[in-house]
Amino acid sequence: MSGTKTFDEKDLAEIEKLTKKYPEKQAAVLPVLWYAQDKFGHVDPSVQKLVAETMDLPEAHVYGVVTFYTQFYEKPMGKHVLDVCTCLSCQVCGGYDILNYLEDKLGIMAGETTPDGEFSIQSVECLGACGYAPMLQVTNDKYVNYLTYEKIDKLIDDLKSGKQPGFESNKMPQHENGTE
């Protein structure tokens, strides 16, 4: 079957290296799932089963980890996954407006992927950057803060042209006046 997913010898060696960093193999589920997601692009039920079998852990445990964290993709996603925070701080600052703007701009709804496979949008719980709301995360990597429609337009154009967002340095209020 062409859809069968497996780990090759290199993968198994890397997984063994990851699990040896932890006192119990159950504690290594997160890094092993990250490894599997990097390899397969997602951790659908067949990948979850493969991870569980490889680590000799219950499938229910692996499933619980995958479904707890929004950073794990249970289905194939676009090249660029835009996780838009819609928790309270981001809501108050326009998070849903940003989400709706992105949906209109890309012609898809949250939870969907563009037909060309370039973009997926997700509405997610807190990403831990409430002071920079509204914000989003690009494919489990860079945060884009203080979102505006113009900033979204530039982000989409940049991603389409292969340019990733840069690191944004944000000053805390106590540093704005030059005091610490």
HUZI-V678815 format. One record per residue. N is the residue number from 1. RES is the residue in one letter. NEAR is the number of other ideal C-beta (glycine too) atoms within 10 Angstrom. Layout:
((N,RES,NEAR) (N,RES,NEAR))
//
This chain:
((1,M,3) (2,S,3) (3,G,6) (4,T,7) (5,K,14) (6,T,8) (7,F,20) (8,D,9) (9,E,7) (10,K,8) (11,D,16) (12,L,12) (13,A,11) (14,E,16) (15,I,20) (16,E,12) (17,K,12) (18,L,18) (19,T,18) (20,K,9) (21,K,9) (22,Y,14) (23,P,7) (24,E,8) (25,K,17) (26,Q,15) (27,A,11) (28,A,21) (29,V,21) (30,L,14) (31,P,16) (32,V,24) (33,L,21) (34,W,16) (35,Y,18) (36,A,24) (37,Q,19) (38,D,9) (39,K,15) (40,F,16) (41,G,15) (42,H,16) (43,V,24) (44,D,17) (45,P,13) (46,S,13) (47,V,23) (48,Q,23) (49,K,14) (50,L,21) (51,V,26) (52,A,18) (53,E,12) (54,T,19) (55,M,19) (56,D,8) (57,L,18) (58,P,11) (59,E,14) (60,A,10) (61,H,15) (62,V,27) (63,Y,17) (64,G,13) (65,V,19) (66,V,23) (67,T,11) (68,F,9) (69,Y,12) (70,T,16) (71,Q,18) (72,F,20) (73,Y,21) (74,E,14) (75,K,12) (76,P,12) (77,M,18) (78,G,22) (79,K,15) (80,H,21) (81,V,21) (82,L,25) (83,D,22) (84,V,26) (85,C,29) (86,T,19) (87,C,16) (88,L,12) (89,S,16) (90,C,27) (91,Q,15) (92,V,11) (93,C,17) (94,G,16) (95,G,22) (96,Y,13) (97,D,14) (98,I,25) (99,L,25) (100,N,14) (101,Y,17) (102,L,23) (103,E,16) (104,D,10) (105,K,14) (106,L,20) (107,G,10) (108,I,17) (109,M,13) (110,A,17) (111,G,10) (112,E,15) (113,T,19) (114,T,15) (115,P,9) (116,D,9) (117,G,12) (118,E,14) (119,F,23) (120,S,23) (121,I,25) (122,Q,20) (123,S,21) (124,V,20) (125,E,11) (126,C,14) (127,L,19) (128,G,12) (129,A,20) (130,C,15) (131,G,12) (132,Y,19) (133,A,22) (134,P,26) (135,M,25) (136,L,30) (137,Q,22) (138,V,17) (139,T,18) (140,N,15) (141,D,10) (142,K,15) (143,Y,18) (144,V,22) (145,N,16) (146,Y,14) (147,L,25) (148,T,13) (149,Y,13) (150,E,8) (151,K,16) (152,I,20) (153,D,12) (154,K,14) (155,L,21) (156,I,17) (157,D,10) (158,D,14) (159,L,19) (160,K,13) (161,S,7) (162,G,6) (163,K,11) (164,Q,12) (165,P,18) (166,G,9) (167,F,6) (168,E,13) (169,S,5) (170,N,12) (171,K,8) (172,M,8) (173,P,7) (174,Q,9) (175,H,10) (176,E,8) (177,N,8) (178,G,6) (179,T,6) (180,E,6))
//
